Every structure is written in structure tokens, then in C-alpha cells.
Amino acid sequence: MKIRPKIRNPQALGDAQRLVQVGADADIVLIFLRDRGFDQADCIYAVETLYGKQFSEAKSLVVHSQAWSDRYESDVELRKAARKALRQLAASNSSDLPRIVFEGENE
């Protein structure tokens, strides 16, 4: 299996680092990165690198940013559909499937 590099456009990341250094707001940096072809995963990795954030904090910053606000509702619906499908698979108790465990009531 081929694994993609975390940062696929190092030049744009370097430019974003310069924006951070001159005090650009995180949303401006995310808009810049999105304009350079970064997807949400790329932006999460970039936030980890640029701001020294942990993955969960970087993900939250990106997902709730103005730069990605047009995707928020569709992403929420996708996660709901995925959880529903996983719950249905878990309820089937099929011996062909790995055991699926939900850690919290809202998982």
C-alpha cells in the first residue's frame, strides 16, 4: 500500500510559514493553503506543523474554520451516515466482520 506524504506541497507550506511569521490569522493561512490545492487532511497536517498543535486540536481548528465552512454540513452528514452504517454492521453480529466497539454514546 502506497502512503501519501503528510505534506504534498512543501513550497506552499513554506509560504504559509512566512504568513504565520508575519502574524497572519489562522483562517487566512487556511484560505491560502486551500487556494494552493490543500484538502482538509493536508490542512490538518499543515496546522500541526505550523502551529505545533496535536492532531485533534488541528482537526478541530480546520473543520470549524471559516476557510472550510462550506464543507461543514456535508462532512457532518457523512460522519452520521458512516456511524449509522457501522452500527448496523455491529448489530448484525456477523462472524465475518471484526468486532465493532463504540466508546461513547455519541460515537
Biopython code that builds the backbone (N, CA, C, O; Angstrom):
import numpy as np
from Bio.PDB.StructureBuilder import StructureBuilder

atoms = [
    (1, "MET", "N", (0.840, -1.180, 0.000)),
    (1, "MET", "CA", (0.000, 0.000, 0.000)),
    (1, "MET", "C", (0.887, 1.246, 0.000)),
    (1, "MET", "O", (1.812, 1.367, 0.804)),
    (2, "LYS", "N", (0.593, 2.154, -0.903)),
    (2, "LYS", "CA", (1.361, 3.381, -1.001)),
    (2, "LYS", "C", (0.757, 4.436, -0.071)),
    (2, "LYS", "O", (-0.439, 4.720, -0.140)),
    (3, "ILE", "N", (1.584, 5.010, 0.792)),
    (3, "ILE", "CA", (1.119, 6.027, 1.732)),
    (3, "ILE", "C", (1.577, 7.385, 1.222)),
    (3, "ILE", "O", (2.748, 7.587, 0.900)),
    (4, "ARG", "N", (0.620, 8.314, 1.156)),
    (4, "ARG", "CA", (0.983, 9.646, 0.665)),
    (4, "ARG", "C", (1.762, 10.402, 1.729)),
    (4, "ARG", "O", (1.570, 10.169, 2.922)),
    (5, "PRO", "N", (2.635, 11.302, 1.310)),
    (5, "PRO", "CA", (3.354, 12.113, 2.303)),
    (5, "PRO", "C", (2.383, 13.044, 3.019)),
    (5, "PRO", "O", (1.389, 13.480, 2.437)),
    (6, "LYS", "N", (2.671, 13.343, 4.271)),
    (6, "LYS", "CA", (1.791, 14.237, 5.031)),
    (6, "LYS", "C", (1.679, 15.605, 4.370)),
    (6, "LYS", "O", (0.586, 16.165, 4.291)),
    (7, "ILE", "N", (2.776, 16.137, 3.905)),
    (7, "ILE", "CA", (2.769, 17.446, 3.245)),
    (7, "ILE", "C", (3.133, 17.219, 1.779)),
    (7, "ILE", "O", (4.277, 16.900, 1.457)),
    (8, "ARG", "N", (2.149, 17.386, 0.898)),
    (8, "ARG", "CA", (2.371, 17.129, -0.525)),
    (8, "ARG", "C", (2.881, 18.350, -1.278)),
    (8, "ARG", "O", (3.352, 18.226, -2.408)),
    (9, "ASN", "N", (2.793, 19.526, -0.667)),
    (9, "ASN", "CA", (3.252, 20.738, -1.340)),
    (9, "ASN", "C", (4.122, 21.541, -0.361)),
    (9, "ASN", "O", (3.657, 22.517, 0.228)),
    (10, "PRO", "N", (5.376, 21.128, -0.192)),
    (10, "PRO", "CA", (6.256, 21.794, 0.777)),
    (10, "PRO", "C", (6.482, 23.279, 0.482)),
    (10, "PRO", "O", (6.662, 24.073, 1.404)),
    (11, "GLN", "N", (6.474, 23.651, -0.787)),
    (11, "GLN", "CA", (6.680, 25.065, -1.122)),
    (11, "GLN", "C", (5.533, 25.924, -0.575)),
    (11, "GLN", "O", (5.774, 26.982, 0.006)),
    (12, "ALA", "N", (4.300, 25.475, -0.757)),
    (12, "ALA", "CA", (3.151, 26.217, -0.228)),
    (12, "ALA", "C", (3.199, 26.248, 1.302)),
    (12, "ALA", "O", (2.826, 27.248, 1.915)),
    (13, "LEU", "N", (3.659, 25.150, 1.917)),
    (13, "LEU", "CA", (3.783, 25.136, 3.369)),
    (13, "LEU", "C", (4.815, 26.164, 3.827)),
    (13, "LEU", "O", (4.611, 26.845, 4.831)),
    (14, "GLY", "N", (5.911, 26.277, 3.098)),
    (14, "GLY", "CA", (6.919, 27.286, 3.414)),
    (14, "GLY", "C", (6.357, 28.697, 3.297)),
    (14, "GLY", "O", (6.641, 29.556, 4.133)),
    (15, "ASP", "N", (5.563, 28.933, 2.263)),
    (15, "ASP", "CA", (4.919, 30.237, 2.103)),
    (15, "ASP", "C", (3.937, 30.498, 3.248)),
    (15, "ASP", "O", (3.845, 31.616, 3.755)),
    (16, "ALA", "N", (3.211, 29.461, 3.647)),
    (16, "ALA", "CA", (2.284, 29.602, 4.765)),
    (16, "ALA", "C", (3.040, 29.898, 6.064)),
    (16, "ALA", "O", (2.571, 30.678, 6.892)),
    (17, "GLN", "N", (4.207, 29.278, 6.238)),
    (17, "GLN", "CA", (5.034, 29.547, 7.421)),
    (17, "GLN", "C", (5.417, 31.025, 7.477)),
    (17, "GLN", "O", (5.428, 31.625, 8.552)),
    (18, "ARG", "N", (5.726, 31.606, 6.331)),
    (18, "ARG", "CA", (6.049, 33.033, 6.301)),
    (18, "ARG", "C", (4.832, 33.881, 6.671)),
    (18, "ARG", "O", (4.975, 34.909, 7.332)),
    (19, "LEU", "N", (3.643, 33.463, 6.254)),
    (19, "LEU", "CA", (2.420, 34.173, 6.643)),
    (19, "LEU", "C", (2.236, 34.134, 8.161)),
    (19, "LEU", "O", (1.908, 35.144, 8.783)),
    (20, "VAL", "N", (2.453, 32.958, 8.742)),
    (20, "VAL", "CA", (2.344, 32.811, 10.203)),
    (20, "VAL", "C", (3.357, 33.723, 10.897)),
    (20, "VAL", "O", (3.030, 34.378, 11.888)),
    (21, "GLN", "N", (4.568, 33.765, 10.385)),
    (21, "GLN", "CA", (5.633, 34.568, 10.997)),
    (21, "GLN", "C", (5.326, 36.057, 10.987)),
    (21, "GLN", "O", (5.764, 36.785, 11.878)),
    (22, "VAL", "N", (4.577, 36.521, 9.988)),
    (22, "VAL", "CA", (4.238, 37.954, 9.947)),
    (22, "VAL", "C", (2.903, 38.234, 10.628)),
    (22, "VAL", "O", (2.402, 39.357, 10.577)),
    (23, "GLY", "N", (2.323, 37.210, 11.271)),
    (23, "GLY", "CA", (1.136, 37.413, 12.097)),
    (23, "GLY", "C", (-0.198, 37.191, 11.430)),
    (23, "GLY", "O", (-1.220, 37.646, 11.943)),
    (24, "ALA", "N", (-0.225, 36.504, 10.299)),
    (24, "ALA", "CA", (-1.497, 36.236, 9.619)),
    (24, "ALA", "C", (-2.385, 35.359, 10.495)),
    (24, "ALA", "O", (-1.905, 34.440, 11.158)),
    (25, "ASP", "N", (-3.659, 35.645, 10.491)),
    (25, "ASP", "CA", (-4.673, 34.873, 11.205)),
    (25, "ASP", "C", (-4.722, 33.451, 10.637)),
    (25, "ASP", "O", (-4.457, 33.242, 9.453)),
    (26, "ALA", "N", (-5.059, 32.483, 11.478)),
    (26, "ALA", "CA", (-5.108, 31.080, 11.048)),
    (26, "ALA", "C", (-6.067, 30.888, 9.881)),
    (26, "ALA", "O", (-5.780, 30.100, 8.980)),
    (27, "ASP", "N", (-7.198, 31.588, 9.874)),
    (27, "ASP", "CA", (-8.136, 31.446, 8.754)),
    (27, "ASP", "C", (-7.527, 31.937, 7.448)),
    (27, "ASP", "O", (-7.761, 31.343, 6.395)),
    (28, "ILE", "N", (-6.758, 33.002, 7.503)),
    (28, "ILE", "CA", (-6.084, 33.499, 6.299)),
    (28, "ILE", "C", (-5.102, 32.448, 5.791)),
    (28, "ILE", "O", (-5.008, 32.206, 4.587)),
    (29, "VAL", "N", (-4.377, 31.832, 6.708)),
    (29, "VAL", "CA", (-3.417, 30.791, 6.334)),
    (29, "VAL", "C", (-4.151, 29.603, 5.712)),
    (29, "VAL", "O", (-3.701, 29.054, 4.707)),
    (30, "LEU", "N", (-5.278, 29.206, 6.306)),
    (30, "LEU", "CA", (-6.039, 28.074, 5.760)),
    (30, "LEU", "C", (-6.628, 28.403, 4.393)),
    (30, "LEU", "O", (-6.653, 27.542, 3.514)),
    (31, "ILE", "N", (-7.100, 29.625, 4.198)),
    (31, "ILE", "CA", (-7.607, 30.032, 2.880)),
    (31, "ILE", "C", (-6.471, 29.973, 1.859)),
    (31, "ILE", "O", (-6.651, 29.485, 0.744)),
    (32, "PHE", "N", (-5.310, 30.471, 2.249)),
    (32, "PHE", "CA", (-4.132, 30.423, 1.385)),
    (32, "PHE", "C", (-3.825, 28.982, 0.975)),
    (32, "PHE", "O", (-3.614, 28.694, -0.203)),
    (33, "LEU", "N", (-3.802, 28.080, 1.962)),
    (33, "LEU", "CA", (-3.478, 26.680, 1.681)),
    (33, "LEU", "C", (-4.531, 26.031, 0.786)),
    (33, "LEU", "O", (-4.200, 25.296, -0.143)),
    (34, "ARG", "N", (-5.804, 26.310, 1.075)),
    (34, "ARG", "CA", (-6.879, 25.744, 0.253)),
    (34, "ARG", "C", (-6.758, 26.249, -1.180)),
    (34, "ARG", "O", (-6.945, 25.484, -2.126)),
    (35, "ASP", "N", (-6.450, 27.518, -1.344)),
    (35, "ASP", "CA", (-6.248, 28.075, -2.689)),
    (35, "ASP", "C", (-5.085, 27.417, -3.413)),
    (35, "ASP", "O", (-5.044, 27.416, -4.644)),
    (36, "ARG", "N", (-4.140, 26.859, -2.667)),
    (36, "ARG", "CA", (-2.983, 26.183, -3.254)),
    (36, "ARG", "C", (-3.247, 24.693, -3.455)),
    (36, "ARG", "O", (-2.325, 23.940, -3.770)),
    (37, "GLY", "N", (-4.492, 24.262, -3.277)),
    (37, "GLY", "CA", (-4.854, 22.873, -3.553)),
    (37, "GLY", "C", (-4.820, 21.934, -2.369)),
    (37, "GLY", "O", (-4.991, 20.727, -2.539)),
    (38, "PHE", "N", (-4.603, 22.459, -1.163)),
    (38, "PHE", "CA", (-4.609, 21.609, 0.022)),
    (38, "PHE", "C", (-6.045, 21.168, 0.305)),
    (38, "PHE", "O", (-6.969, 21.980, 0.247)),
    (39, "ASP", "N", (-6.232, 19.882, 0.612)),
    (39, "ASP", "CA", (-7.535, 19.426, 1.074)),
    (39, "ASP", "C", (-7.561, 19.521, 2.604)),
    (39, "ASP", "O", (-6.606, 19.999, 3.216)),
    (40, "GLN", "N", (-8.661, 19.063, 3.218)),
    (40, "GLN", "CA", (-8.760, 19.187, 4.674)),
    (40, "GLN", "C", (-7.657, 18.423, 5.388)),
    (40, "GLN", "O", (-7.093, 18.923, 6.361)),
    (41, "ALA", "N", (-7.341, 17.228, 4.926)),
    (41, "ALA", "CA", (-6.286, 16.438, 5.573)),
    (41, "ALA", "C", (-4.944, 17.159, 5.461)),
    (41, "ALA", "O", (-4.183, 17.218, 6.426)),
    (42, "ASP", "N", (-4.658, 17.708, 4.273)),
    (42, "ASP", "CA", (-3.420, 18.472, 4.097)),
    (42, "ASP", "C", (-3.373, 19.648, 5.074)),
    (42, "ASP", "O", (-2.337, 19.921, 5.680)),
    (43, "CYS", "N", (-4.503, 20.336, 5.220)),
    (43, "CYS", "CA", (-4.556, 21.498, 6.118)),
    (43, "CYS", "C", (-4.352, 21.087, 7.574)),
    (43, "CYS", "O", (-3.704, 21.801, 8.338)),
    (44, "ILE", "N", (-4.901, 19.948, 7.953)),
    (44, "ILE", "CA", (-4.716, 19.459, 9.327)),
    (44, "ILE", "C", (-3.231, 19.199, 9.586)),
    (44, "ILE", "O", (-2.692, 19.620, 10.610)),
    (45, "TYR", "N", (-2.576, 18.507, 8.659)),
    (45, "TYR", "CA", (-1.142, 18.255, 8.807)),
    (45, "TYR", "C", (-0.366, 19.564, 8.844)),
    (45, "TYR", "O", (0.586, 19.704, 9.612)),
    (46, "ALA", "N", (-0.772, 20.530, 8.010)),
    (46, "ALA", "CA", (-0.091, 21.825, 7.983)),
    (46, "ALA", "C", (-0.252, 22.557, 9.308)),
    (46, "ALA", "O", (0.707, 23.146, 9.806)),
    (47, "VAL", "N", (-1.453, 22.529, 9.888)),
    (47, "VAL", "CA", (-1.682, 23.187, 11.180)),
    (47, "VAL", "C", (-0.839, 22.528, 12.268)),
    (47, "VAL", "O", (-0.293, 23.215, 13.132)),
    (48, "GLU", "N", (-0.731, 21.200, 12.229)),
    (48, "GLU", "CA", (0.145, 20.518, 13.187)),
    (48, "GLU", "C", (1.569, 21.066, 13.071)),
    (48, "GLU", "O", (2.219, 21.357, 14.075)),
    (49, "THR", "N", (2.033, 21.198, 11.848)),
    (49, "THR", "CA", (3.398, 21.656, 11.597)),
    (49, "THR", "C", (3.585, 23.135, 11.916)),
    (49, "THR", "O", (4.532, 23.512, 12.607)),
    (50, "LEU", "N", (2.684, 23.969, 11.414)),
    (50, "LEU", "CA", (2.833, 25.423, 11.531)),
    (50, "LEU", "C", (2.631, 25.942, 12.945)),
    (50, "LEU", "O", (3.305, 26.877, 13.377)),
    (51, "TYR", "N", (1.693, 25.326, 13.666)),
    (51, "TYR", "CA", (1.328, 25.836, 14.987)),
    (51, "TYR", "C", (1.702, 24.905, 16.132)),
    (51, "TYR", "O", (1.474, 25.232, 17.297)),
    (52, "GLY", "N", (2.271, 23.749, 15.813)),
    (52, "GLY", "CA", (2.667, 22.801, 16.850)),
    (52, "GLY", "C", (1.481, 22.218, 17.602)),
    (52, "GLY", "O", (1.581, 21.928, 18.795)),
    (53, "LYS", "N", (0.355, 22.043, 16.908)),
    (53, "LYS", "CA", (-0.862, 21.515, 17.545)),
    (53, "LYS", "C", (-0.887, 19.990, 17.472)),
    (53, "LYS", "O", (-0.297, 19.387, 16.575)),
    (54, "GLN", "N", (-1.570, 19.389, 18.419)),
    (54, "GLN", "CA", (-1.841, 17.961, 18.362)),
    (54, "GLN", "C", (-2.892, 17.718, 17.273)),
    (54, "GLN", "O", (-3.625, 18.634, 16.901)),
    (55, "PHE", "N", (-2.963, 16.489, 16.767)),
    (55, "PHE", "CA", (-3.866, 16.177, 15.664)),
    (55, "PHE", "C", (-5.302, 16.594, 15.955)),
    (55, "PHE", "O", (-5.931, 17.252, 15.127)),
    (56, "SER", "N", (-5.830, 16.223, 17.117)),
    (56, "SER", "CA", (-7.243, 16.513, 17.411)),
    (56, "SER", "C", (-7.519, 18.014, 17.437)),
    (56, "SER", "O", (-8.564, 18.464, 16.969)),
    (57, "GLU", "N", (-6.590, 18.779, 17.980)),
    (57, "GLU", "CA", (-6.757, 20.229, 18.027)),
    (57, "GLU", "C", (-6.629, 20.833, 16.626)),
    (57, "GLU", "O", (-7.373, 21.749, 16.274)),
    (58, "ALA", "N", (-5.700, 20.330, 15.838)),
    (58, "ALA", "CA", (-5.526, 20.806, 14.464)),
    (58, "ALA", "C", (-6.766, 20.490, 13.631)),
    (58, "ALA", "O", (-7.227, 21.322, 12.849)),
    (59, "LYS", "N", (-7.297, 19.287, 13.805)),
    (59, "LYS", "CA", (-8.505, 18.898, 13.068)),
    (59, "LYS", "C", (-9.667, 19.806, 13.428)),
    (59, "LYS", "O", (-10.385, 20.271, 12.543)),
    (60, "SER", "N", (-9.859, 20.063, 14.699)),
    (60, "SER", "CA", (-10.945, 20.929, 15.137)),
    (60, "SER", "C", (-10.797, 22.339, 14.558)),
    (60, "SER", "O", (-11.774, 22.939, 14.111)),
    (61, "LEU", "N", (-9.579, 22.854, 14.568)),
    (61, "LEU", "CA", (-9.332, 24.191, 14.030)),
    (61, "LEU", "C", (-9.693, 24.246, 12.545)),
    (61, "LEU", "O", (-10.325, 25.202, 12.096)),
    (62, "VAL", "N", (-9.301, 23.239, 11.791)),
    (62, "VAL", "CA", (-9.568, 23.211, 10.352)),
    (62, "VAL", "C", (-11.059, 23.019, 10.077)),
    (62, "VAL", "O", (-11.652, 23.775, 9.307)),
    (63, "VAL", "N", (-11.653, 22.024, 10.696)),
    (63, "VAL", "CA", (-13.058, 21.694, 10.430)),
    (63, "VAL", "C", (-13.985, 22.855, 10.775)),
    (63, "VAL", "O", (-14.987, 23.070, 10.094)),
    (64, "HIS", "N", (-13.660, 23.602, 11.823)),
    (64, "HIS", "CA", (-14.516, 24.712, 12.257)),
    (64, "HIS", "C", (-14.071, 26.066, 11.717)),
    (64, "HIS", "O", (-14.596, 27.101, 12.130)),
    (65, "SER", "N", (-13.122, 26.068, 10.809)),
    (65, "SER", "CA", (-12.602, 27.329, 10.274)),
    (65, "SER", "C", (-13.553, 27.931, 9.242)),
    (65, "SER", "O", (-14.371, 27.234, 8.642)),
    (66, "GLN", "N", (-13.426, 29.221, 9.058)),
    (66, "GLN", "CA", (-14.173, 29.908, 8.004)),
    (66, "GLN", "C", (-13.736, 29.385, 6.636)),
    (66, "GLN", "O", (-14.550, 29.279, 5.718)),
    (67, "ALA", "N", (-12.466, 29.062, 6.507)),
    (67, "ALA", "CA", (-11.927, 28.590, 5.231)),
    (67, "ALA", "C", (-12.620, 27.318, 4.739)),
    (67, "ALA", "O", (-12.746, 27.111, 3.532)),
    (68, "TRP", "N", (-13.066, 26.477, 5.653)),
    (68, "TRP", "CA", (-13.706, 25.208, 5.294)),
    (68, "TRP", "C", (-15.180, 25.165, 5.681)),
    (68, "TRP", "O", (-15.772, 24.086, 5.703)),
    (69, "SER", "N", (-15.779, 26.298, 5.982)),
    (69, "SER", "CA", (-17.171, 26.325, 6.458)),
    (69, "SER", "C", (-18.166, 25.801, 5.417)),
    (69, "SER", "O", (-19.231, 25.302, 5.779)),
    (70, "ASP", "N", (-17.828, 25.909, 4.140)),
    (70, "ASP", "CA", (-18.732, 25.408, 3.100)),
    (70, "ASP", "C", (-18.844, 23.889, 3.107)),
    (70, "ASP", "O", (-19.782, 23.344, 2.525)),
    (71, "ARG", "N", (-17.931, 23.209, 3.739)),
    (71, "ARG", "CA", (-17.928, 21.746, 3.789)),
    (71, "ARG", "C", (-18.483, 21.189, 5.092)),
    (71, "ARG", "O", (-18.720, 19.985, 5.192)),
    (72, "TYR", "N", (-18.692, 22.033, 6.085)),
    (72, "TYR", "CA", (-19.013, 21.559, 7.429)),
    (72, "TYR", "C", (-20.272, 20.679, 7.448)),
    (72, "TYR", "O", (-20.227, 19.557, 7.953)),
    (73, "GLU", "N", (-21.382, 21.169, 6.911)),
    (73, "GLU", "CA", (-22.638, 20.410, 6.983)),
    (73, "GLU", "C", (-22.545, 19.075, 6.250)),
    (73, "GLU", "O", (-23.025, 18.058, 6.751)),
    (74, "SER", "N", (-21.936, 19.071, 5.074)),
    (74, "SER", "CA", (-21.824, 17.810, 4.337)),
    (74, "SER", "C", (-20.906, 16.832, 5.067)),
    (74, "SER", "O", (-21.137, 15.624, 5.035)),
    (75, "ASP", "N", (-19.870, 17.344, 5.722)),
    (75, "ASP", "CA", (-18.979, 16.476, 6.497)),
    (75, "ASP", "C", (-19.700, 15.869, 7.693)),
    (75, "ASP", "O", (-19.503, 14.696, 8.010)),
    (76, "VAL", "N", (-20.538, 16.667, 8.359)),
    (76, "VAL", "CA", (-21.325, 16.160, 9.500)),
    (76, "VAL", "C", (-22.265, 15.059, 9.023)),
    (76, "VAL", "O", (-22.380, 14.020, 9.675)),
    (77, "GLU", "N", (-22.937, 15.273, 7.898)),
    (77, "GLU", "CA", (-23.858, 14.263, 7.367)),
    (77, "GLU", "C", (-23.122, 12.987, 6.982)),
    (77, "GLU", "O", (-23.628, 11.887, 7.205)),
    (78, "LEU", "N", (-21.936, 13.124, 6.407)),
    (78, "LEU", "CA", (-21.134, 11.958, 6.051)),
    (78, "LEU", "C", (-20.756, 11.158, 7.297)),
    (78, "LEU", "O", (-20.841, 9.930, 7.297)),
    (79, "ARG", "N", (-20.339, 11.852, 8.358)),
    (79, "ARG", "CA", (-19.980, 11.146, 9.600)),
    (79, "ARG", "C", (-21.198, 10.443, 10.208)),
    (79, "ARG", "O", (-21.081, 9.330, 10.721)),
    (80, "LYS", "N", (-22.363, 11.088, 10.153)),
    (80, "LYS", "CA", (-23.586, 10.458, 10.667)),
    (80, "LYS", "C", (-23.914, 9.186, 9.886)),
    (80, "LYS", "O", (-24.252, 8.160, 10.476)),
    (81, "ALA", "N", (-23.812, 9.258, 8.565)),
    (81, "ALA", "CA", (-24.101, 8.098, 7.720)),
    (81, "ALA", "C", (-23.111, 6.967, 7.994)),
    (81, "ALA", "O", (-23.495, 5.798, 8.033)),
    (82, "ALA", "N", (-21.845, 7.313, 8.182)),
    (82, "ALA", "CA", (-20.828, 6.297, 8.471)),
    (82, "ALA", "C", (-21.099, 5.630, 9.818)),
    (82, "ALA", "O", (-20.999, 4.409, 9.940)),
    (83, "ARG", "N", (-21.445, 6.437, 10.836)),
    (83, "ARG", "CA", (-21.757, 5.858, 12.155)),
    (83, "ARG", "C", (-22.966, 4.926, 12.066)),
    (83, "ARG", "O", (-22.978, 3.845, 12.656)),
    (84, "LYS", "N", (-23.985, 5.366, 11.317)),
    (84, "LYS", "CA", (-25.199, 4.547, 11.178)),
    (84, "LYS", "C", (-24.851, 3.212, 10.520)),
    (84, "LYS", "O", (-25.310, 2.160, 10.964)),
    (85, "ALA", "N", (-24.047, 3.255, 9.469)),
    (85, "ALA", "CA", (-23.650, 2.022, 8.782)),
    (85, "ALA", "C", (-22.848, 1.112, 9.707)),
    (85, "ALA", "O", (-23.052, -0.101, 9.721)),
    (86, "LEU", "N", (-21.932, 1.702, 10.482)),
    (86, "LEU", "CA", (-21.153, 0.897, 11.426)),
    (86, "LEU", "C", (-22.034, 0.281, 12.501)),
    (86, "LEU", "O", (-21.831, -0.871, 12.886)),
    (87, "ARG", "N", (-23.017, 1.043, 12.991)),
    (87, "ARG", "CA", (-23.939, 0.489, 13.997)),
    (87, "ARG", "C", (-24.739, -0.677, 13.416)),
    (87, "ARG", "O", (-24.964, -1.678, 14.096)),
    (88, "GLN", "N", (-25.166, -0.548, 12.166)),
    (88, "GLN", "CA", (-25.905, -1.633, 11.520)),
    (88, "GLN", "C", (-25.019, -2.865, 11.360)),
    (88, "GLN", "O", (-25.467, -3.989, 11.584)),
    (89, "LEU", "N", (-23.774, -2.656, 10.975)),
    (89, "LEU", "CA", (-22.846, -3.784, 10.860)),
    (89, "LEU", "C", (-22.600, -4.436, 12.220)),
    (89, "LEU", "O", (-22.566, -5.661, 12.333)),
    (90, "ALA", "N", (-22.429, -3.606, 13.248)),
    (90, "ALA", "CA", (-22.190, -4.136, 14.592)),
    (90, "ALA", "C", (-23.396, -4.939, 15.074)),
    (90, "ALA", "O", (-23.236, -5.978, 15.715)),
    (91, "ALA", "N", (-24.600, -4.460, 14.769)),
    (91, "ALA", "CA", (-25.820, -5.135, 15.207)),
    (91, "ALA", "C", (-26.028, -6.469, 14.483)),
    (91, "ALA", "O", (-26.740, -7.339, 14.984)),
    (92, "SER", "N", (-25.423, -6.632, 13.329)),
    (92, "SER", "CA", (-25.601, -7.870, 12.565)),
    (92, "SER", "C", (-24.929, -9.060, 13.245)),
    (92, "SER", "O", (-25.291, -10.208, 12.986)),
    (93, "ASN", "N", (-23.950, -8.794, 14.114)),
    (93, "ASN", "CA", (-23.217, -9.860, 14.814)),
    (93, "ASN", "C", (-22.654, -10.907, 13.854)),
    (93, "ASN", "O", (-22.564, -12.086, 14.197)),
    (94, "SER", "N", (-22.283, -10.481, 12.676)),
    (94, "SER", "CA", (-21.727, -11.402, 11.683)),
    (94, "SER", "C", (-20.337, -11.861, 12.116)),
    (94, "SER", "O", (-19.505, -11.059, 12.540)),
    (95, "SER", "N", (-20.110, -13.152, 12.001)),
    (95, "SER", "CA", (-18.796, -13.694, 12.356)),
    (95, "SER", "C", (-17.744, -13.354, 11.288)),
    (95, "SER", "O", (-16.545, -13.526, 11.507)),
    (96, "ASP", "N", (-18.210, -12.874, 10.140)),
    (96, "ASP", "CA", (-17.289, -12.482, 9.059)),
    (96, "ASP", "C", (-16.673, -11.108, 9.279)),
    (96, "ASP", "O", (-15.728, -10.738, 8.583)),
    (97, "LEU", "N", (-17.194, -10.347, 10.236)),
    (97, "LEU", "CA", (-16.730, -8.983, 10.473)),
    (97, "LEU", "C", (-15.934, -8.886, 11.764)),
    (97, "LEU", "O", (-16.169, -9.651, 12.699)),
    (98, "PRO", "N", (-14.996, -7.956, 11.818)),
    (98, "PRO", "CA", (-14.309, -7.721, 13.098)),
    (98, "PRO", "C", (-15.294, -7.108, 14.091)),
    (98, "PRO", "O", (-16.308, -6.531, 13.700)),
    (99, "ARG", "N", (-14.991, -7.238, 15.337)),
    (99, "ARG", "CA", (-15.836, -6.679, 16.393)),
    (99, "ARG", "C", (-15.772, -5.154, 16.329)),
    (99, "ARG", "O", (-14.685, -4.579, 16.262)),
    (100, "ILE", "N", (-16.935, -4.498, 16.350)),
    (100, "ILE", "CA", (-17.018, -3.041, 16.303)),
    (100, "ILE", "C", (-17.461, -2.554, 17.675)),
    (100, "ILE", "O", (-18.510, -2.957, 18.178)),
    (101, "VAL", "N", (-16.657, -1.686, 18.274)),
    (101, "VAL", "CA", (-16.943, -1.177, 19.610)),
    (101, "VAL", "C", (-17.094, 0.331, 19.541)),
    (101, "VAL", "O", (-16.241, 1.020, 18.983)),
    (102, "PHE", "N", (-18.185, 0.850, 20.111)),
    (102, "PHE", "CA", (-18.399, 2.292, 20.220)),
    (102, "PHE", "C", (-18.073, 2.707, 21.630)),
    (102, "PHE", "O", (-18.608, 2.147, 22.587)),
    (103, "GLU", "N", (-17.204, 3.681, 21.768)),
    (103, "GLU", "CA", (-16.709, 4.069, 23.067)),
    (103, "GLU", "C", (-17.632, 4.984, 23.842)),
    (103, "GLU", "O", (-17.625, 4.970, 25.073)),
    (104, "GLY", "N", (-18.420, 5.774, 23.152)),
    (104, "GLY", "CA", (-19.304, 6.714, 23.829)),
    (104, "GLY", "C", (-20.676, 6.690, 23.197)),
    (104, "GLY", "O", (-20.864, 6.168, 22.098)),
    (105, "GLU", "N", (-21.620, 7.256, 23.898)),
    (105, "GLU", "CA", (-22.997, 7.288, 23.415)),
    (105, "GLU", "C", (-23.100, 8.040, 22.087)),
    (105, "GLU", "O", (-23.914, 7.670, 21.240)),
    (106, "ASN", "N", (-22.294, 9.087, 21.887)),
    (106, "ASN", "CA", (-22.364, 9.892, 20.670)),
    (106, "ASN", "C", (-21.382, 9.454, 19.605)),
    (106, "ASN", "O", (-21.211, 10.152, 18.605)),
    (107, "GLU", "N", (-20.735, 8.324, 19.792)),
    (107, "GLU", "CA", (-19.731, 7.853, 18.816)),
    (107, "GLU", "C", (-20.417, 7.182, 17.647)),
    (107, "GLU", "O", (-19.750, 6.719, 16.722)),
]
sb = StructureBuilder()
sb.init_structure("model")
sb.init_model(0)
sb.init_chain("A")
sb.init_seg("    ")
for serial, (resi, resn, name, xyz) in enumerate(atoms, 1):
    if name == "N":
        sb.init_residue(resn, " ", resi, " ")
    sb.init_atom(name, np.array(xyz, "f"), 0.0, 1.0, " ", f" {name:<3s}", serial, name[0])
structure = sb.get_structure()
